[in-house]
């Protein structure tokens, strides 16, 4: 069994516990204290690496997760339709995430930017086609189960092509890419250096589930944990943010449009 230094445990447990406390407050509807505890986590993630020799790269990821929640809760409501302000929440996280992932790419690696999406081997057309089709099918299957748990309303006012394309674009380019880059690309990518692959996937799944506390459903959080574990496994097998982004994005697309509208079954 991998021997893990106590400082590694501390550098993971401190922010994980702080984020979990914040999300527990969100679970019960205490939004003000949720934001306060997440702000504390960001401060801790900045200060601890400065005062210790602990790995600052892990703290960067934990700080980004708290920033995601603060942006989500603190964003003024410019639009009546939630879909319009999601890009404003995720754009800062995507910029930060891309910078961190580029920093993780070994020096001299070819196609440095494309390696963020497709791994070090770069895009392979036939493999991408197969992975895209598989991701859409799996996304539809998982969305059907998720809707049975949540029973949520659609995020678009109608089933027009314009509305559906807008939802698909936001879910793929903002929510899917942004969250997969943080939870899979960075949290698993950096975490496995310290706690191994299985430990990193479990940590990613735990935090992904915890960060879905806003629905105030324990059953749903367990389901999200299991789905996240599947995402982590697929990311490990494909070494591709692209695949899990398509999977995540299409899952959300079906969940918040065609399924609740009753257009599939």
Order of alpha helices (4+ residues) and beta strands (2+ residues): alpha-alpha-alpha-alpha-alpha-alpha-alpha-alpha-alpha-alpha-alpha
